[in-house]
Amino acid sequence: MAKIISVANQKGGVGKTTTAINLACGLAMANQKVLLIDMDPQFNATTGVGYEIDNKTLSMYHVFIGEKTLDEVIVKNIKENVDLAPSSIDVAAVDLILLEQKNNNQNVLKDQINLIKEGYDFIIIDCPPSLGLINRNGLAISDTVLIPIQAEHYAMHGVAQLLRTIKKVKETLNRNLTVEGVLVTMFDSRTRLAHDVLEEIMKTFGNKVYKAIIPRNIKISESSIEGKSIFEYDKSGPGALAHVEFVKEVLKENGRI
C-alpha cells in the first residue's frame, strides 16, 4: 500500500514543486512505483515533468468537481515508474466550488485515492501555497507532510500557520497525520544568513530536519523549465547529488532500503 506524502508550505518560492518532482523521480529511480499528484493551479509540477496541458487536458479540477475519477485523469508513465495526475489553471476555482458543496468537501481526494493507492509504493502530492480546502483535502488523506524551507530571509514565515493547519487536520480529519521531515532548500553556504537560518530551523524541528541540504543551484531551476528532473538534467551536479542523499533518507525512514 502506498505511503502518501504531501509536500506543503504556505510560503511560495521555497522549492516546494521542485522538491515534489525530484522526490517522485528519485523514488522511481529506486524502483518505487510513484504517483505525483499536482494540486497547484500554477501546474508547475505538471509541466516540470514534461507534460504539456491544453484546453482538453483532464486534470485534478475534473476530479474535485466530480466529473472524472482520479484514475481517469492519471497520465501513465510520464517518467519511468512515475504516473502523473495533472493540474491546470482551473484548479484555482476548486476552493470556492468545494466551499459551496459543504458536505464531504474535505474528503473528495481521500475517497479517490483510496480507490487507486494499492497500485503505488508512494503517492506524492504537490500542494498549492495556500491553506484552503485543496490543501485540507491533501492533508486529510496523507500519512505525512514534507515541508521544504528555504535558507533565506523570512524562512519560517508561514510555517507556523501550516503547523497550526496540520494540528487542526489531525484533530478533525486525520489523527495519524505527522511531519515526514523538513528539507532545507536554496542553501548558500557562503553567506552567514544561510547558516543562521539553518540553525533556526534545526532548533525548531530537531531531528525532523533532513541531513541532506539542497544548495542554491541554477540547474535545479532550469531542470523544471526543461520538463526534467535534476537527475536527468544535471546528474553529476551538486543539485542532483544533494537530492540523491535526500531521497535515500526518505527511503531509509520508510524502511524501503
Rosetta blueprint (number, residue, H / E / L):
1 M L
2 A L
3 K E
4 I E
5 I E
6 S E
7 V E
8 A L
9 N L
10 Q L
11 K L
12 G L
13 G L
14 V L
15 G L
16 K H
17 T H
18 T H
19 T H
20 A H
21 I H
22 N H
23 L H
24 A H
25 C H
26 G H
27 L H
28 A H
29 M H
30 A L
31 N L
32 Q L
33 K L
34 V E
35 L E
36 L E
37 I E
38 D E
39 M L
40 D L
41 P L
42 Q L
43 F L
44 N H
45 A H
46 T H
47 T H
48 G H
49 V L
50 G L
51 Y L
52 E L
53 I L
54 D L
55 N L
56 K L
57 T L
58 L L
59 S L
60 M H
61 Y H
62 H H
63 V H
64 F H
65 I L
66 G L
67 E L
68 K L
69 T L
70 L H
71 D H
72 E H
73 V H
74 I L
75 V E
76 K E
77 N E
78 I E
79 K E
80 E L
81 N L
82 V E
83 D E
84 L E
85 A E
86 P L
87 S L
88 S L
89 I H
90 D H
91 V H
92 A H
93 A H
94 V H
95 D H
96 L H
97 I H
98 L H
99 L H
100 E H
101 Q H
102 K L
103 N L
104 N L
105 N L
106 Q L
107 N L
108 V H
109 L H
110 K H
111 D H
112 Q H
113 I H
114 N H
115 L H
116 I H
117 K H
118 E H
119 G H
120 Y L
121 D L
122 F E
123 I E
124 I E
125 I E
126 D E
127 C L
128 P L
129 P L
130 S L
131 L L
132 G L
133 L H
134 I H
135 N H
136 R H
137 N H
138 G H
139 L H
140 A H
141 I H
142 S L
143 D L
144 T E
145 V E
146 L E
147 I E
148 P E
149 I E
150 Q E
151 A L
152 E L
153 H L
154 Y L
155 A L
156 M L
157 H L
158 G L
159 V H
160 A H
161 Q H
162 L H
163 L H
164 R H
165 T H
166 I H
167 K H
168 K H
169 V H
170 K H
171 E H
172 T H
173 L L
174 N L
175 R L
176 N L
177 L L
178 T E
179 V E
180 E E
181 G E
182 V E
183 L E
184 V E
185 T E
186 M L
187 F E
188 D L
189 S L
190 R L
191 T L
192 R H
193 L H
194 A H
195 H H
196 D H
197 V H
198 L H
199 E H
200 E H
201 I H
202 M H
203 K H
204 T H
205 F H
206 G H
207 N H
208 K H
209 V E
210 Y L
211 K L
212 A L
213 I L
214 I L
215 P E
216 R L
217 N L
218 I H
219 K H
220 I H
221 S H
222 E H
223 S H
224 S H
225 I H
226 E L
227 G L
228 K L
229 S L
230 I H
231 F H
232 E H
233 Y H
234 D L
235 K L
236 S L
237 G L
238 P H
239 G H
240 A H
241 L H
242 A H
243 H H
244 V H
245 E H
246 F H
247 V H
248 K H
249 E H
250 V H
251 L H
252 K H
253 E H
254 N L
255 G L
256 R L
257 I L
